[in-house]
Amino acid sequence: MATITTISQSVGANRIVPTVAIPYPVGNPDLGEKEDAFRHEMVERAVKSLATDITESTIFK
């Protein structure tokens, strides 16, 4: 999971899941329940990326 995907690509990350913002990559914790569904979706996307066969650096949007 990365806020700046270009940096992840430049260092050779093979699976990249874009996030929201530098201070709160998976959502602002101060927003409470408002962001819960969003956070769950982000984590699900990251877990699915680990289970996906890839041959090159891939961004999971």
N, C-alpha and C positions, 0 to 999 in steps of 0.2 A: 504494500500500500504506500503510495507516494503522492505528495502534493505537487511536486515538480517532476513530471514524467520524463522530460528531456534529460535531466540529471541521471535518473535511474537507467535510461537507455545508454547514456554515455559511459556509465561504469559497468555495463554489461549485465544488468538484471534481466533474467529470462521471463519472469512473469511480473507484470506491472498493473496494479489496480489504482486508478486515479482517485484521489481524495478531494476534499473540499477546500480547506484553507490551512495555512501553516500553523496557526496556534491551535486549531481543533480539526485535525485531519478527518475524523469521522463524525463531525457534528459538534456543535456547541453544547457542553453539558449543562449550561445554565438554562437551556430551553426545555429541559425535562422531557416529558412525554411527547411533546411536539416533534422531537428529533428521534424518538425511539425506533419508529418504523424505518426511518432512513438509516440509522446505525445498523440495524439488523440486516437490511438489504446490502449494505457495504460489506459487512463481515461474510454474509452468504456468498457474495461475488468473489471475495478473496479465497474462501474455502473451495469454491468451484474451480477457481483458477489453478489450485494445487492438484486437483483431480483431472485436469485437462492435459492431454498429450500435446506437446508443442515441439517445433523443430527450430524455432528462432525466437528472438525477443518479441513478446506479445503483450499488447495493452488490452486489458479486459474492461470494457466500458459498460 
